[in-house]
Amino acid sequence: MFLCRETELQKLNNRFNKNQMECVIIYGRRRVGKTALINEFVKDKPVIYFPALNTNAKDNLAALSKAIHAYLNPDAGAAPVYNSFDDAFAEITRIVQTKRVVFVIDEFPYLAKADSSIPSRLQHLLDHDWKDSKLYLILCGSSLSFMEKEVLSSKSPLFGRRTAQLKIEPLTYLDAAKFHPELPPATNALIYGITGGIPHYINKLAVENNLKDALLENFFDTSAYLFEEPQNLLKQELREPAIYNSILTAIANGAAKLNEISQRTGLETAKCTKYIHVLTELGIIQKIKPVTEKAERKTLYKIADPFFRFWYRFVPGNMMPISAGTIARNYDAAIGSYLSSYMGPVFEDICRQYLIYYAENLPFAIHEIGEWWGPDPAQKKEVHLDIVALASKENNIQAGRRFLIGACKYKNEKTDIEELNLIRAYASLFTNANDECFYYIFSKSGFTDALLEKQEKDEVRLVTLEEMYGKG
């Protein structure tokens, strides 16, 4: 079943229908659905589909030869191997002179690493032999750093040759719910918080009626696919997975500042920074600062990928009962009782997505959105705002700036008026009398009558989880 990539699919089809040479770059993290999108696109089209191998050039040439042979002789047996990549590409040149054919190189970084001359060879072909052909070339890759530096950047031989690029992002919380529309919003929110909107993981988790059983079967079982998945991904991308493991474990368990991560891992600060930078490039870790601040000293780090965040939060610390097969006995105490607090930051992310993609009638067009933290002199402590969104300069009022201030409460009790008082007080720490603030409060479990009365007076906008899922 193909879900949620209708926009990307339409873009690919629009270019196919132009019947002119195309070079489309498709990239995104592993398991995000790139191959599923390509397969859906080519299912009714002539295609030479070449999945590159993480091996040497000889094996990749044999695989490319097989892909070409499968197109030319789909019912034939063993494929002859071309003498060189030049010969294989020459055959493709001959094919596409008169016929519209899609040529897919999936996991292009494997091929380029196996033979470093491939990008330059493709550049020459795109500039000359394929320039006026009917070829529809797709270069697809999962290594974000490679695709951005070695394919899309100005230093790449392929720079300027692409006709389009699609970065395939994880699904939003609302698109992820399309896999299980029958489930209540709270369950779909938790599924999103566990899988990060990665279609492959949503399918693997295979939730039916009981999320606890699905987690025990697919995460907390040493024979399960998802149990080893983060480790396998790190091994594919990184040379020293043990060090990256320690960094991710530290962050998942509360270390957010560089010195805290360095202390918990035993790494020198400079070395720790280098490893964090790599994880940031892979999209696993995110570097954040208060929305209104630019100073590096306020930088915090968090695991941006919810799938990694969930795994590192709950699996390493429970490895003994998982390995012994006894985790089901203390699941509620070791995992279930912490899911609500775990979902706090996930819910904040869901609320920000709601404001960016789905909310209607916002007071202004959002220019920047994030969170804020800083000292409260009155309370002599650091305080935090879940959501701070800014208007662009053009959308500010004449006298001052415009802010959307939000609180996100993922609790089992109704949110009371005190929450509105808090975010008003916290907002006053970085705003002034000339600024205009709009207050939003999001709640999993609804609101008290006192807070609902404030909404009736237009002092605050209240949003339930059901409303965020279109069921309110």
C-alpha positions as CSV (number, residue, x, y, z in Angstrom):
1,M,0.0,0.0,0.0
2,F,1.4,3.4,-1.1
3,L,0.6,6.3,1.2
4,C,1.5,9.9,1.8
5,R,4.0,10.8,-1.0
6,E,1.4,12.0,-3.4
7,T,3.0,15.4,-3.9
8,E,6.5,13.9,-4.7
9,L,4.9,11.4,-7.0
10,Q,3.1,14.0,-8.9
11,K,6.3,16.1,-9.3
12,L,8.1,13.0,-10.7
13,N,5.2,12.3,-13.1
14,N,5.0,15.9,-14.3
15,R,8.6,15.8,-15.4
16,F,8.2,12.4,-17.0
17,N,5.4,13.7,-19.1
18,K,7.5,16.6,-20.5
19,N,9.4,13.9,-22.5
20,Q,12.8,15.6,-22.2
21,M,16.0,14.6,-20.6
22,E,15.8,14.7,-16.8
23,C,18.3,14.2,-14.0
24,V,16.5,14.0,-10.7
25,I,18.3,13.7,-7.4
26,I,16.3,11.9,-4.7
27,Y,17.8,11.7,-1.2
28,G,16.9,11.2,2.4
29,R,17.7,9.1,5.5
30,R,17.5,5.4,5.4
31,R,14.1,3.7,5.6
32,V,12.3,7.0,4.9
33,G,10.6,5.7,1.8
34,K,12.7,6.7,-1.2
35,T,12.7,3.3,-2.9
36,A,9.0,2.9,-2.3
37,L,8.4,6.3,-4.0
38,I,10.6,5.3,-6.9
39,N,8.9,1.9,-7.3
40,E,5.5,3.5,-7.3
41,F,6.7,6.0,-9.9
42,V,8.2,3.4,-12.3
43,K,5.6,0.7,-11.9
44,D,3.9,1.5,-15.2
45,K,7.0,2.9,-17.1
46,P,9.9,1.4,-19.0
47,V,12.7,1.3,-16.4
48,I,16.3,0.2,-16.0
49,Y,16.5,-0.2,-12.2
50,F,20.1,-0.6,-10.9
51,P,20.4,-0.9,-7.1
52,A,24.1,-0.2,-6.5
53,L,26.0,-2.5,-4.1
54,N,28.2,-1.6,-1.2
55,T,31.1,-3.5,-2.7
56,N,33.7,-3.1,-5.5
57,A,33.4,-1.8,-9.0
58,K,33.5,-5.2,-10.6
59,D,30.4,-6.4,-8.7
60,N,28.6,-3.1,-9.4
61,L,29.4,-3.5,-13.2
62,A,27.9,-7.0,-13.1
63,A,24.8,-5.6,-11.3
64,L,24.4,-2.8,-13.8
65,S,24.8,-5.3,-16.7
66,K,22.0,-7.4,-15.1
67,A,19.7,-4.4,-14.8
68,I,20.2,-3.5,-18.5
69,H,19.7,-7.1,-19.6
70,A,16.5,-7.4,-17.6
71,Y,15.2,-4.4,-19.5
72,L,16.2,-5.6,-22.9
73,N,15.4,-9.3,-22.3
74,P,13.1,-9.6,-19.4
75,D,12.5,-13.3,-20.0
76,A,16.1,-14.3,-20.7
77,G,18.4,-16.1,-18.3
78,A,21.9,-15.1,-17.2
79,A,23.1,-11.6,-18.2
80,P,26.4,-11.0,-20.0
81,V,28.6,-8.5,-18.2
82,Y,29.8,-5.5,-20.1
83,N,33.5,-4.9,-20.4
84,S,33.4,-1.5,-18.7
85,F,31.0,1.1,-17.3
86,D,31.5,3.0,-20.5
87,D,30.2,0.1,-22.5
88,A,27.2,-0.2,-20.2
89,F,26.4,3.5,-20.4
90,A,26.8,3.4,-24.2
91,E,24.1,0.7,-24.3
92,I,21.8,3.0,-22.3
93,T,22.6,5.9,-24.7
94,R,21.5,3.7,-27.6
95,I,18.2,2.8,-25.8
96,V,17.2,6.3,-24.9
97,Q,17.8,8.0,-28.2
98,T,14.2,7.1,-29.3
99,K,12.4,5.8,-26.3
100,R,11.5,7.4,-22.9
101,V,13.1,5.2,-20.3
102,V,13.7,5.8,-16.6
103,F,17.2,4.8,-15.5
104,V,17.5,4.5,-11.7
105,I,20.7,4.3,-9.8
106,D,19.6,3.5,-6.2
107,E,22.1,4.0,-3.4
108,F,24.3,6.1,-5.8
109,P,26.9,6.7,-3.1
110,Y,27.9,3.0,-3.1
111,L,28.6,3.2,-6.9
112,A,30.5,6.4,-6.6
113,K,32.7,5.0,-3.8
114,A,33.3,1.8,-5.7
115,D,34.5,3.8,-8.7
116,S,35.3,7.5,-8.1
117,S,35.2,8.3,-11.8
118,I,31.5,7.6,-12.0
119,P,30.3,11.2,-11.2
120,S,32.6,12.6,-13.9
121,R,31.5,10.0,-16.4
122,L,27.9,10.9,-15.8
123,Q,28.7,14.6,-16.1
124,H,30.1,14.0,-19.5
125,L,27.2,11.9,-20.6
126,L,24.6,14.5,-19.3
127,D,26.5,17.2,-21.1
128,H,26.9,15.4,-24.4
129,D,25.4,11.9,-25.2
130,W,22.3,12.2,-23.1
131,K,21.7,16.0,-23.5
132,D,19.0,15.7,-26.2
133,S,17.9,12.2,-25.4
134,K,14.6,10.9,-23.8
135,L,16.5,9.6,-20.7
136,Y,14.9,10.1,-17.2
137,L,17.8,9.6,-14.8
138,I,17.2,9.2,-11.1
139,L,20.2,9.2,-8.7
140,C,19.0,8.1,-5.3
141,G,21.0,8.0,-2.0
142,S,20.6,7.6,1.7
143,S,23.9,9.2,2.8
144,L,22.8,12.8,3.4
145,S,26.3,14.1,3.7
146,F,27.5,12.4,0.5
147,M,24.5,13.5,-1.6
148,E,24.7,17.1,-0.4
149,K,28.5,17.4,-0.7
150,E,29.4,15.1,-3.6
151,V,26.3,15.4,-5.8
152,L,24.5,18.7,-5.1
153,S,27.4,21.0,-4.0
154,S,29.3,23.3,-6.3
155,K,32.4,21.1,-5.9
156,S,30.7,18.0,-7.5
157,P,31.2,17.2,-11.1
158,L,27.4,16.8,-11.3
159,F,26.7,20.3,-10.0
160,G,24.3,22.1,-12.3
161,R,23.3,18.9,-14.1
162,R,20.3,18.1,-12.1
163,T,16.9,19.2,-13.3
164,A,15.2,18.6,-9.9
165,Q,16.0,17.4,-6.4
166,L,13.7,15.9,-3.8
167,K,14.8,15.5,-0.2
168,I,12.4,12.9,1.2
169,E,11.6,13.9,4.8
170,P,10.0,11.7,7.5
171,L,6.2,11.9,7.5
172,T,4.5,14.5,9.6
173,Y,2.5,13.3,12.6
174,L,-0.8,13.6,10.6
175,D,0.5,11.7,7.6
176,A,1.9,9.0,9.9
177,A,-1.6,8.5,11.3
178,K,-2.9,7.5,7.8
179,F,-1.3,4.1,8.4
180,H,-3.7,3.5,11.3
181,P,-6.7,5.8,10.9
182,E,-8.8,3.5,13.1
183,L,-6.6,4.2,16.2
184,P,-7.3,7.0,18.7
185,P,-5.2,10.2,18.4
186,A,-3.2,9.4,21.6
187,T,-2.1,6.0,20.2
188,N,-1.2,7.5,16.8
189,A,0.8,10.3,18.6
190,L,2.7,7.6,20.5
191,I,3.4,5.6,17.3
192,Y,4.7,8.8,15.8
193,G,6.9,9.4,18.8
194,I,8.3,5.9,18.5
195,T,8.9,5.7,14.8
196,G,9.5,9.3,13.9
197,G,7.2,9.1,10.9
198,I,9.4,6.6,9.1
199,P,7.0,4.5,7.0
200,H,9.2,1.4,7.2
201,Y,9.1,1.4,11.0
202,I,5.4,2.1,11.2
203,N,4.8,-1.0,9.1
204,K,7.3,-3.1,11.1
205,L,5.8,-2.1,14.4
206,A,2.5,-3.5,13.0
207,V,0.2,-2.1,15.8
208,E,-3.2,-3.6,15.8
209,N,-5.1,-3.2,19.0
210,N,-2.4,-3.3,21.7
211,L,0.6,-1.0,21.4
212,K,2.3,-2.6,24.5
213,D,2.3,-6.0,22.8
214,A,3.6,-4.5,19.5
215,L,6.5,-2.9,21.4
216,L,7.4,-6.1,23.3
217,E,7.4,-8.0,20.1
218,N,9.3,-5.6,17.9
219,F,11.5,-3.5,20.2
220,F,12.1,-5.5,23.4
221,D,13.0,-8.9,21.8
222,T,16.5,-9.7,20.8
223,S,15.3,-11.5,17.7
224,A,13.2,-8.6,16.4
225,Y,14.1,-6.4,13.5
226,L,13.6,-3.0,15.3
227,F,15.7,-4.2,18.3
228,E,18.9,-4.0,16.2
229,E,18.0,-1.3,13.7
230,P,19.7,1.8,15.3
231,Q,22.9,-0.2,15.7
232,N,22.8,-1.5,12.1
233,L,22.2,2.0,10.8
234,L,25.2,3.4,12.8
235,K,27.4,0.6,11.6
236,Q,26.5,1.3,8.0
237,E,27.3,5.0,8.3
238,L,30.1,5.3,10.9
239,R,33.5,3.8,11.7
240,E,33.3,4.0,15.5
241,P,29.7,3.1,16.5
242,A,30.6,2.5,20.1
243,I,31.5,6.2,20.7
244,Y,28.4,7.4,18.9
245,N,26.4,5.0,21.0
246,S,27.7,6.5,24.2
247,I,26.9,10.1,23.0
248,L,23.4,9.1,22.0
249,T,22.8,7.3,25.3
250,A,24.0,10.4,27.2
251,I,21.7,12.7,25.3
252,A,18.7,10.4,25.5
253,N,19.1,10.3,29.3
254,G,19.1,14.1,29.8
255,A,22.5,15.4,28.8
256,A,21.9,18.5,26.6
257,K,24.9,20.8,27.0
258,L,28.3,20.0,25.4
259,N,30.1,19.8,28.7
260,E,27.4,17.4,30.1
261,I,27.7,15.1,27.2
262,S,31.5,15.3,27.4
263,Q,31.5,14.4,31.1
264,R,29.0,11.5,30.8
265,T,30.9,9.9,27.8
266,G,34.4,10.6,29.1
267,L,35.3,12.3,25.8
268,E,37.4,15.5,25.6
269,T,35.2,18.4,24.5
270,A,36.9,18.9,21.2
271,K,36.6,15.2,20.3
272,C,33.0,15.2,21.5
273,T,32.2,18.1,19.3
274,K,33.6,16.3,16.2
275,Y,31.4,13.2,16.8
276,I,28.3,15.4,17.5
277,H,28.9,17.2,14.2
278,V,28.8,13.9,12.4
279,L,25.6,12.9,14.1
280,T,24.1,16.3,13.2
281,E,25.0,15.8,9.6
282,L,23.2,12.5,9.6
283,G,20.1,14.2,11.0
284,I,20.2,12.1,14.2
285,I,21.1,15.0,16.5
286,Q,19.8,18.5,16.4
287,K,21.6,21.6,17.6
288,I,19.1,24.1,19.1
289,K,19.2,27.6,20.6
290,P,16.4,29.8,22.0
291,V,14.5,31.4,19.2
292,T,15.3,34.9,20.2
293,E,19.0,34.2,20.8
294,K,22.0,33.9,18.6
295,A,24.8,33.2,21.2
296,E,26.5,29.9,20.8
297,R,26.8,29.6,24.6
298,K,23.1,28.8,24.9
299,T,23.3,25.9,22.5
300,L,21.7,22.6,23.5
301,Y,21.7,19.2,21.7
302,K,18.8,16.8,21.4
303,I,18.2,13.6,19.5
304,A,16.1,14.9,16.5
305,D,15.1,11.5,15.3
306,P,12.3,10.1,17.5
307,F,13.1,6.5,16.6
308,F,16.7,6.9,17.9
309,R,15.4,8.9,20.9
310,F,13.0,6.1,21.9
311,W,15.5,3.3,21.4
312,Y,18.3,4.9,23.3
313,R,15.9,6.0,26.1
314,F,14.5,2.6,26.7
315,V,16.5,-0.3,25.2
316,P,20.1,0.0,26.6
317,G,19.0,0.5,30.1
318,N,16.7,-2.5,30.0
319,M,19.2,-4.8,28.2
320,M,19.4,-7.4,30.9
321,P,15.7,-8.3,31.1
322,I,15.4,-8.0,27.3
323,S,18.2,-10.5,26.9
324,A,16.8,-12.8,29.5
325,G,13.3,-12.6,27.9
326,T,11.7,-11.3,31.1
327,I,11.0,-7.7,30.1
328,A,7.3,-8.3,29.9
329,R,7.1,-8.8,33.6
330,N,8.3,-5.3,34.5
331,Y,7.3,-3.5,31.3
332,D,4.9,-1.2,33.1
333,A,7.5,-0.1,35.7
334,A,10.5,0.1,33.3
335,I,8.9,1.5,30.2
336,G,5.1,2.1,30.3
337,S,5.2,4.4,33.3
338,Y,7.7,6.7,31.6
339,L,6.0,7.0,28.2
340,S,4.0,10.1,29.2
341,S,7.1,12.0,30.2
342,Y,9.0,10.7,27.1
343,M,6.1,12.0,24.9
344,G,6.5,15.5,26.3
345,P,9.1,16.7,23.8
346,V,7.5,14.7,21.0
347,F,4.2,16.4,21.7
348,E,6.0,19.8,21.5
349,D,7.2,18.8,18.0
350,I,3.8,17.7,17.0
351,C,2.3,21.0,18.1
352,R,4.9,22.9,16.1
353,Q,4.1,20.8,13.1
354,Y,0.4,21.6,13.6
355,L,1.1,25.3,13.5
356,I,3.4,25.1,10.5
357,Y,1.3,22.7,8.3
358,Y,-2.3,22.4,9.5
359,A,-3.5,25.2,11.7
360,E,-5.9,27.7,10.1
361,N,-6.5,31.3,10.9
362,L,-3.2,32.0,12.6
363,P,-2.8,35.6,13.7
364,F,0.2,36.0,11.3
365,A,2.3,34.0,8.9
366,I,5.1,32.2,10.9
367,H,8.6,33.2,9.9
368,E,10.5,31.2,12.5
369,I,9.4,28.7,15.2
370,G,11.2,26.9,18.0
371,E,11.4,27.0,21.8
372,W,12.9,29.4,24.3
373,W,14.6,29.1,27.6
374,G,16.4,31.6,29.9
375,P,16.8,32.9,33.4
376,D,13.9,34.2,35.4
377,P,15.3,36.7,37.9
378,A,12.2,36.7,40.1
379,Q,12.3,32.9,40.6
380,K,16.0,32.7,40.3
381,K,15.9,29.7,38.0
382,E,15.8,28.9,34.3
383,V,12.4,28.7,32.7
384,H,11.3,27.2,29.4
385,L,8.6,27.9,26.8
386,D,7.6,25.0,24.5
387,I,6.8,27.2,21.5
388,V,7.9,30.6,20.4
389,A,7.0,31.6,16.9
390,L,8.0,34.9,15.3
391,A,6.4,36.9,12.5
392,S,8.6,38.2,9.7
393,K,9.6,41.9,9.8
394,E,6.9,42.7,7.2
395,N,4.2,41.1,9.5
396,N,5.2,42.9,12.6
397,I,3.2,45.8,14.0
398,Q,4.5,49.3,13.6
399,A,5.3,49.7,17.3
400,G,6.9,46.3,17.9
401,R,7.2,42.6,17.2
402,R,4.6,39.8,17.0
403,F,5.0,36.5,18.9
404,L,3.0,33.3,19.1
405,I,3.7,31.8,22.6
406,G,2.7,28.2,23.2
407,A,2.5,25.6,25.9
408,C,2.2,21.8,25.2
409,K,0.8,19.6,28.0
410,Y,0.9,15.9,27.4
411,K,-0.7,14.8,30.7
412,N,-3.8,12.8,31.8
413,E,-5.4,15.7,33.6
414,K,-7.0,18.8,32.2
415,T,-4.9,21.9,31.8
416,D,-5.8,24.8,34.1
417,I,-5.6,28.5,33.9
418,E,-2.3,28.5,35.8
419,E,-0.6,27.5,32.5
420,L,-1.8,30.6,30.8
421,N,-0.4,32.7,33.7
422,L,2.9,31.0,33.4
423,I,3.5,31.5,29.7
424,R,2.5,35.1,30.0
425,A,5.0,35.6,32.7
426,Y,7.7,33.8,30.8
427,A,7.0,35.7,27.6
428,S,7.5,39.0,29.5
429,L,11.2,38.0,30.0
430,F,12.1,38.7,26.4
431,T,9.2,40.9,25.1
432,N,8.3,44.5,25.9
433,A,5.2,46.6,26.1
434,N,5.2,47.4,22.4
435,D,5.2,43.7,21.3
436,E,2.1,41.8,20.5
437,C,1.7,38.3,21.9
438,F,-0.8,35.6,21.0
439,Y,-1.1,32.6,23.3
440,Y,-1.8,29.0,22.4
441,I,-2.1,26.0,24.7
442,F,-2.2,22.4,23.5
443,S,-3.5,19.6,25.7
444,K,-3.8,15.9,25.4
445,S,-6.6,15.8,28.0
446,G,-8.5,19.0,27.5
447,F,-9.0,22.1,29.6
448,T,-10.7,23.3,32.8
449,D,-13.8,25.5,32.6
450,A,-11.7,28.5,33.9
451,L,-9.3,28.2,31.0
452,L,-12.1,27.7,28.5
453,E,-13.6,31.0,29.7
454,K,-10.4,32.7,28.8
455,Q,-10.7,31.4,25.3
456,E,-14.2,32.8,25.0
457,K,-12.7,36.2,25.9
458,D,-10.0,35.7,23.1
459,E,-7.2,35.7,25.6
460,V,-5.9,32.3,24.5
461,R,-6.4,29.7,21.8
462,L,-6.9,26.2,23.2
463,V,-6.2,23.1,21.0
464,T,-7.0,19.5,21.9
465,L,-5.1,16.5,20.6
466,E,-8.3,15.4,18.9
467,E,-8.5,18.7,17.0
468,M,-4.9,18.3,15.9
469,Y,-5.8,15.0,14.4
470,G,-8.9,16.4,12.7
471,K,-11.3,14.7,15.1
472,G,-12.2,17.6,17.4
